[in-house]
Amino acid sequence: MAFSQITNLHVEAFDKEALVQRNPHAEFPAVEASRPDYDPSKFWEYSKTPKPNWKPGSGSICDAWKSHTLIAIDPDSPNRTQNQNYKLMISSTVPRPIALVSTVSREGVHNLAPFSYFNTVSVDPPLYSVSFVGTEANDSLTNVLDSGECCISIVSDWFLEAANMTSVNTPPHVSEWPLSGLHPVHSHMVKPPHVGESAFSIECHVHSTIPIYSQREVHDDGRKVRTATMVLFRAVMYHVRDDAINDRMETVDIGVLRPVWRGGGITYGSCFGGWETERPKAFRHLVEQEDVKAVLNQLQVS
């Protein structure tokens, strides 16, 4: 389609950014220019846990919470806007992984868009959830409901800017792929391609959909307004970069994956440090420890 033909169609999709106003900076380029360059040479490094000698019943290692009060916020207060709730939720539920969702429309247009309302759900079957927010279905959701499939690629730091470009509100007839400069790779089980630059991608079929309705807004006929749709996707094929997976084909190396996470506003981050923490022993073994016995004895006394 020629550019002259494209510009004669719908100019853009709904401008959600104008409504949400995620960017807190009046002049972001100037703010970014004042910051140090991103260091791609950083690598994943393990440390000890915050308190390796922690004992059962010890609680937190920091007492700062004792010197602060908790502010109660009612999300359903009539004076509180949904935008306030949105900003509170996304700035506190962090870090969130980012799914770069590839779909194909009925007309054959290839769509690509990022979603951070994304996570794993279960292993049998292998399910992932993606929530598509809005009273009207966006291009990704429309394509998913029409085709019953998609491809999810995990975003890494080496293509964050390209992935971010796919969030632009292009109209349905304009693909985000060329704007991002990312490379589509043929999938095995679904029509939508996966992102060649991604170290981990998932071909998916729709398992089920869950409509979510507003507690405040209703249509003129009394029906509640749909505000989001959560889709459960079943993984039907994985694609993992050869240097990112172990010999048993079961664990991805986070140091190679270098995943990007989403925070509040326009904040993103990457993972360069962590620790390994053992799960507690089975309770039948824990009850033999003296420190655990002491805690349980306190419960009996009280």
C-alpha positions as CSV (number, residue, x, y, z in Angstrom):
1,M,0.0,0.0,0.0
2,A,1.4,3.4,-1.0
3,F,1.9,6.1,1.6
4,S,-0.7,8.3,-0.1
5,Q,-3.2,5.5,0.2
6,I,-2.3,5.0,3.9
7,T,-2.8,8.6,4.8
8,N,-6.3,8.6,3.3
9,L,-7.4,6.0,5.7
10,H,-7.8,6.4,9.5
11,V,-5.0,8.5,10.8
12,E,-4.4,6.6,14.0
13,A,-6.0,4.4,16.7
14,F,-7.2,5.8,20.0
15,D,-4.6,7.9,21.7
16,K,-4.4,6.2,25.1
17,E,-1.3,8.1,26.1
18,A,-3.1,11.5,25.9
19,L,-5.6,10.1,28.4
20,V,-3.2,8.4,30.8
21,Q,-0.3,10.9,30.7
22,R,2.3,8.4,31.9
23,N,5.3,10.7,31.1
24,P,5.9,12.9,34.2
25,H,8.5,15.1,32.4
26,A,7.7,18.2,30.4
27,E,10.9,17.9,28.5
28,F,12.0,14.3,28.6
29,P,14.9,14.6,26.0
30,A,16.6,17.2,28.3
31,V,16.1,14.9,31.4
32,E,17.5,11.9,29.6
33,A,20.5,13.9,28.3
34,S,21.5,14.6,32.0
35,R,21.7,10.9,32.8
36,P,24.7,8.6,32.3
37,D,24.8,6.3,29.3
38,Y,23.4,2.8,29.5
39,D,26.1,0.3,30.1
40,P,25.6,-2.8,27.9
41,S,28.7,-4.5,29.5
42,K,26.9,-5.1,32.8
43,F,26.3,-8.7,33.4
44,W,24.2,-10.8,35.7
45,E,25.9,-11.4,39.1
46,Y,24.8,-13.5,42.1
47,S,25.2,-12.2,45.6
48,K,24.3,-13.6,49.0
49,T,20.7,-13.2,50.2
50,P,20.0,-9.9,52.2
51,K,20.5,-11.9,55.4
52,P,22.0,-15.4,55.0
53,N,21.8,-16.2,58.7
54,W,18.0,-15.4,59.0
55,K,16.2,-17.6,61.5
56,P,12.5,-18.6,61.6
57,G,10.5,-16.0,63.4
58,S,13.0,-13.2,62.8
59,G,10.8,-11.2,60.5
60,S,12.1,-8.3,58.5
61,I,15.8,-7.2,58.5
62,C,14.8,-3.5,58.3
63,D,12.8,-1.6,60.9
64,A,12.0,1.4,58.7
65,W,8.4,0.4,58.5
66,K,8.0,1.1,62.3
67,S,8.7,4.8,61.7
68,H,6.1,5.3,59.0
69,T,2.3,5.1,58.9
70,L,0.3,3.3,56.2
71,I,-2.2,5.5,54.2
72,A,-5.4,3.7,53.4
73,I,-6.6,4.3,49.8
74,D,-10.1,3.2,48.7
75,P,-10.0,2.4,45.0
76,D,-13.8,2.8,44.8
77,S,-13.9,6.2,46.4
78,P,-16.2,8.5,44.4
79,N,-13.4,11.2,44.4
80,R,-10.8,8.8,43.0
81,T,-10.3,8.5,39.2
82,Q,-9.5,5.2,37.4
83,N,-6.4,6.9,36.1
84,Q,-5.2,7.3,39.7
85,N,-5.8,3.7,40.4
86,Y,-4.0,2.7,37.2
87,K,-0.9,4.7,38.1
88,L,-0.9,3.3,41.7
89,M,-1.2,-0.3,40.5
90,I,1.5,-0.2,37.8
91,S,4.0,1.7,40.0
92,S,3.6,-0.8,42.9
93,T,3.2,-4.1,41.1
94,V,6.7,-4.3,39.9
95,P,8.7,-5.6,38.1
96,R,6.4,-6.8,35.4
97,P,7.6,-8.8,32.4
98,I,6.8,-7.6,29.0
99,A,5.2,-9.7,26.3
100,L,5.7,-8.5,22.7
101,V,2.6,-9.9,21.1
102,S,2.6,-10.7,17.4
103,T,-0.8,-11.2,15.6
104,V,-2.2,-11.2,12.1
105,S,-5.5,-9.6,11.1
106,R,-8.1,-11.1,8.8
107,E,-6.8,-8.8,6.1
108,G,-3.3,-10.2,6.6
109,V,-1.8,-7.1,8.4
110,H,0.9,-8.1,10.8
111,N,0.5,-6.4,14.2
112,L,3.1,-6.2,17.0
113,A,2.5,-4.6,20.4
114,P,3.9,-4.8,24.0
115,F,1.9,-5.8,27.1
116,S,3.0,-5.8,30.7
117,Y,-0.2,-7.2,32.1
118,F,1.4,-10.5,31.4
119,N,2.5,-13.6,33.3
120,T,2.6,-17.4,33.6
121,V,-0.5,-19.1,34.9
122,S,0.0,-22.9,35.0
123,V,2.2,-25.7,33.7
124,D,-0.4,-28.4,32.8
125,P,-1.5,-27.0,30.4
126,P,1.3,-24.5,29.9
127,L,-0.7,-21.2,30.1
128,Y,0.2,-17.6,30.0
129,S,-2.1,-14.6,30.6
130,V,-2.3,-11.3,28.8
131,S,-4.8,-8.6,29.7
132,F,-6.0,-6.2,27.0
133,V,-7.3,-3.1,28.7
134,G,-9.9,-0.8,27.1
135,T,-13.6,-0.6,26.4
136,E,-13.0,-1.3,22.7
137,A,-10.8,-4.1,21.5
138,N,-7.5,-2.9,20.2
139,D,-5.9,-4.4,17.1
140,S,-4.0,-7.2,19.0
141,L,-7.2,-8.4,20.9
142,T,-9.3,-8.2,17.7
143,N,-6.8,-10.3,15.9
144,V,-6.4,-12.8,18.7
145,L,-10.2,-13.3,19.0
146,D,-10.5,-13.6,15.2
147,S,-7.6,-16.1,14.7
148,G,-7.3,-17.8,18.1
149,E,-3.5,-17.5,18.1
150,C,-0.6,-15.3,18.6
151,C,3.2,-15.4,19.3
152,I,4.7,-13.9,22.4
153,S,8.4,-12.8,22.5
154,I,10.2,-11.7,25.7
155,V,11.8,-8.3,25.5
156,S,15.5,-8.0,26.2
157,D,17.6,-4.8,26.7
158,W,19.2,-5.0,23.3
159,F,15.9,-4.2,21.5
160,L,14.0,-2.2,24.2
161,E,13.7,1.0,22.0
162,A,12.4,-1.1,19.0
163,A,9.9,-2.9,21.3
164,N,8.8,0.5,22.7
165,M,8.1,1.8,19.2
166,T,5.5,-1.0,18.7
167,S,3.3,0.7,21.3
168,V,2.6,3.5,18.9
169,N,-1.2,3.9,18.1
170,T,-1.0,3.0,14.4
171,P,-4.4,2.4,12.7
172,P,-5.3,-1.3,11.9
173,H,-4.0,-1.2,8.3
174,V,-0.4,-0.1,9.4
175,S,2.0,-2.7,10.7
176,E,4.3,-1.8,13.6
177,W,7.0,-4.2,12.3
178,P,8.7,-1.9,9.8
179,L,8.5,1.0,12.3
180,S,10.3,-1.1,14.9
181,G,13.0,-2.5,12.5
182,L,12.6,-5.9,14.2
183,H,12.7,-9.0,12.1
184,P,9.8,-11.5,11.8
185,V,10.7,-15.2,11.9
186,H,8.4,-17.9,10.6
187,S,6.6,-19.8,13.3
188,H,5.9,-23.5,13.3
189,M,2.4,-23.9,14.7
190,V,0.8,-20.5,14.2
191,K,0.5,-17.9,11.5
192,P,1.9,-14.9,13.5
193,P,5.8,-14.7,13.3
194,H,8.0,-14.3,16.4
195,V,10.6,-11.7,16.9
196,G,14.0,-12.8,15.6
197,E,15.9,-10.6,18.0
198,S,14.2,-12.2,21.0
199,A,16.0,-14.9,22.9
200,F,12.7,-16.5,24.0
201,S,9.4,-16.7,22.1
202,I,6.2,-18.7,22.6
203,E,3.8,-19.7,19.9
204,C,0.3,-19.7,21.4
205,H,-3.3,-20.8,20.9
206,V,-6.1,-19.2,22.8
207,H,-7.2,-21.3,25.7
208,S,-10.0,-19.1,27.1
209,T,-11.1,-15.5,27.5
210,I,-12.4,-13.7,30.5
211,P,-14.3,-10.4,30.0
212,I,-13.8,-7.9,32.8
213,Y,-16.5,-5.3,33.6
214,S,-16.5,-1.9,35.2
215,Q,-17.9,-1.5,38.7
216,R,-18.8,2.1,38.0
217,E,-19.8,2.5,34.4
218,V,-22.9,1.2,32.7
219,H,-24.4,1.5,29.2
220,D,-27.6,3.3,28.6
221,D,-29.4,-0.1,28.6
222,G,-28.0,-1.0,32.0
223,R,-25.3,-3.4,30.8
224,K,-22.0,-3.0,32.5
225,V,-19.1,-1.5,30.4
226,R,-16.4,-4.0,29.5
227,T,-13.1,-2.4,30.6
228,A,-10.7,-5.3,29.8
229,T,-10.4,-8.8,28.5
230,M,-8.0,-11.3,29.9
231,V,-6.9,-14.0,27.5
232,L,-5.3,-17.3,28.6
233,F,-2.9,-18.6,26.0
234,R,-1.7,-22.1,25.7
235,A,1.9,-22.5,24.6
236,V,2.2,-24.9,21.6
237,M,5.9,-24.2,20.7
238,Y,8.9,-22.5,22.3
239,H,11.8,-20.9,20.6
240,V,15.0,-20.4,22.7
241,R,18.3,-19.1,21.6
242,D,21.0,-21.8,21.8
243,D,23.2,-19.9,24.2
244,A,20.3,-19.1,26.6
245,I,19.1,-22.7,27.4
246,N,20.8,-25.4,29.5
247,D,21.6,-28.9,28.3
248,R,18.4,-30.3,29.7
249,M,16.3,-27.8,27.7
250,E,14.6,-26.6,30.9
251,T,16.2,-23.5,32.3
252,V,16.9,-20.2,30.6
253,D,20.0,-18.2,31.6
254,I,18.8,-14.8,32.9
255,G,22.3,-13.5,32.2
256,V,21.8,-14.2,28.5
257,L,18.1,-13.3,28.3
258,R,18.7,-9.9,29.9
259,P,14.9,-9.3,30.2
260,V,13.4,-5.9,30.5
261,W,10.8,-5.2,33.0
262,R,8.1,-2.5,33.3
263,G,7.5,-0.2,36.2
264,G,5.3,2.8,36.7
265,G,5.0,5.7,34.4
266,I,7.6,5.4,31.7
267,T,10.1,3.5,33.9
268,Y,11.7,0.4,32.6
269,G,14.5,-1.7,34.0
270,S,16.8,-4.7,33.4
271,C,18.0,-7.5,35.6
272,F,21.7,-7.5,36.5
273,G,21.7,-8.9,40.0
274,G,20.0,-11.4,42.3
275,W,20.5,-14.3,44.7
276,E,19.3,-17.8,45.1
277,T,17.1,-18.5,48.1
278,E,16.3,-22.1,49.2
279,R,12.7,-22.9,50.0
280,P,12.0,-24.0,53.6
281,K,12.4,-27.6,54.5
282,A,9.3,-29.8,54.7
283,F,7.5,-28.9,57.9
284,R,8.0,-32.4,59.4
285,H,11.8,-31.6,59.3
286,L,11.4,-28.0,60.4
287,V,9.6,-28.9,63.6
288,E,12.7,-30.7,64.8
289,Q,14.7,-27.5,64.8
290,E,15.1,-25.7,68.1
291,D,14.4,-22.2,66.7
292,V,11.2,-23.5,65.1
293,K,10.1,-25.3,68.3
294,A,10.6,-22.0,70.2
295,V,8.3,-20.1,67.7
296,L,5.6,-22.9,68.0
297,N,5.9,-22.9,71.7
298,Q,5.1,-19.2,71.8
299,L,2.0,-19.9,69.8
300,Q,0.8,-22.5,72.3
301,V,1.4,-20.1,75.2
302,S,-0.5,-17.2,73.6
